[in-house]
């Protein structure tokens, strides 16, 4: 599974947004680089993560928020405290088109902000891997992704995505 970068300027959240599409993950890692620099794609095995996090559970895959096993990660607001420590990979309902198109998944964190890196660091065969994308190849990779149909309008199927793709293709800045 490929993780995509989350814009940390937005509202704080316990959710890490990722995709199970390798090419989509690569696209998210390199699509908005303002200046030439290396990028990275983080890969995570969500089944492995959930096996470690849920320990004694019979769950052997990515969880669904409605399952009782996920209750510790979703305490009732203002009534219950969060007790889960480590993150859990969940498969959200795709109620909006964008989430389905992006093959969105989430990792919901517990009380440990660095729970994902801690759980991975403690295991000799960790399944959280960083893959560096050298800046020298990014322009060609974007062209190759476009050939594969991975462009703004397919990843963001709305007017905003169309505007960004037209701007990228034909130059100029979109007017607000």
Secondary structure, 3 states (H helix, E strand, C coil): CEECCCCCCCCCCCEEEEECCHHHHHHHHHCCCCCCCCEEEEEECHHHHHHHHHCCCCCCCCECCCCHHHHHHCCCCCCCCCCCCCCEEECCCCCCHHHHHCCEEEEECCCCCCHHHHHHHCCCCCCEEEEEECHHHHHHHHHHHHHCCCCHHHHCCCHHHHHHHHHHHHCCCCCC
